[in-house]
Amino acid sequence: MKKKERRNMLEEIPNLKDNLKLEVVEKEKFLIVPRSAWLERVAIKVLKQPAIRRIKLDEHGYFILTQMDGKTTIPEMEERFSRTFGNEDGMSLARLVRFLQVMDSYSWLKWEREIRG
């Protein structure tokens, strides 16, 4: 069995997957996620459920997701986040990484290796 490679998130560049979109409706901010699993597709057709999920975002989550441009590293995001929202308790990097871990657990992110130097 091949050993799972440990990765350092700080050396990678996160980006939203192509099928996910951000939307702002009357000052409310959402992440739009298409429902594409086979059971969800059945529910959409048979039970007339919506084809997308709208996940409401707070200011912090929306700010982080807007920073994902395929070039911005996590340390750069953290610095912008701290400048915008402050970092009095010194926990902005921990919060940012935890948010990205949750996003990654839903497979909503794609990762690229940071090219150094």
C-alpha positions in Angstrom: 0.0 0.0 0.0 1.4 3.4 -1.0 2.0 5.8 1.9 -0.2 8.9 1.7 1.9 12.0 1.0 1.7 14.6 3.7 1.2 18.0 2.2 1.8 21.5 3.7 -1.1 23.7 2.9 1.1 26.8 3.2 3.0 25.7 0.1 -0.1 25.3 -2.0 -2.4 27.6 -3.8 -6.2 26.9 -3.2 -8.8 27.6 -5.9 -12.5 27.0 -6.2 -13.4 24.2 -8.5 -14.7 25.4 -11.9 -18.3 24.3 -11.3 -18.7 26.5 -8.2 -19.7 30.1 -8.3 -20.0 33.0 -5.9 -23.2 35.1 -6.0 -24.3 38.3 -4.2 -28.1 38.9 -4.0 -29.3 41.9 -2.1 -26.2 42.1 0.2 -26.5 38.3 0.9 -23.4 36.3 -0.2 -23.7 32.7 -1.4 -21.6 29.9 -2.7 -23.5 28.1 -5.5 -22.9 24.4 -5.6 -24.5 22.2 -8.3 -26.1 19.0 -7.1 -24.5 16.4 -9.3 -24.4 13.1 -7.3 -26.6 10.4 -8.8 -29.1 10.4 -5.9 -29.3 14.2 -6.0 -30.1 14.1 -9.7 -32.9 11.6 -9.0 -34.3 13.9 -6.3 -34.1 16.9 -8.7 -36.1 15.0 -11.3 -38.6 13.0 -9.2 -39.1 15.3 -6.2 -38.6 18.5 -8.1 -35.8 19.7 -5.8 -33.5 22.6 -6.8 -30.5 21.7 -9.0 -28.2 23.9 -7.0 -27.4 24.4 -3.3 -27.0 28.0 -2.1 -24.6 28.1 0.9 -24.8 31.4 2.7 -21.4 33.0 3.5 -20.4 35.5 6.1 -18.1 38.4 5.3 -15.0 36.3 6.3 -15.8 33.3 4.1 -16.8 35.5 1.1 -13.6 37.5 1.4 -11.5 34.3 1.5 -13.2 32.8 -1.5 -12.8 36.0 -3.5 -9.0 35.8 -2.9 -8.8 32.5 -4.8 -7.5 33.5 -8.2 -5.1 30.6 -8.8 -2.1 32.8 -7.9 -2.6 33.8 -4.3 -0.9 31.7 -1.6 -2.3 31.0 1.8 0.2 33.3 3.6 -0.8 36.1 1.1 -4.5 35.5 1.8 -3.8 35.6 5.6 -2.0 38.9 5.3 -4.9 40.5 3.3 -7.4 39.0 5.7 -5.6 40.4 8.7 -5.3 43.8 7.0 -9.0 43.8 6.3 -10.5 42.3 9.5 -7.7 42.7 12.0 -5.8 40.0 13.9 -5.9 41.1 17.5 -5.9 37.5 18.9 -3.3 36.2 16.4 -5.7 33.5 15.2 -6.3 34.6 11.6 -4.1 32.0 10.0 -5.7 29.2 12.1 -9.1 30.4 11.1 -8.2 30.6 7.4 -6.6 27.2 7.4 -9.7 25.7 9.2 -12.0 27.3 6.7 -10.0 25.8 3.8 -10.0 22.4 5.5 -13.8 22.4 5.7 -14.0 23.6 2.0 -11.6 20.8 1.0 -13.5 18.2 3.0 -16.5 18.8 0.6 -14.1 18.6 -2.4 -14.9 22.1 -3.4 -11.2 23.1 -3.8 -8.5 22.3 -6.2 -4.9 22.7 -5.2 -1.8 23.7 -7.1 1.8 23.5 -5.9 3.4 26.9 -5.3 6.2 27.5 -7.8 9.2 28.9 -5.9 11.8 31.0 -7.2 
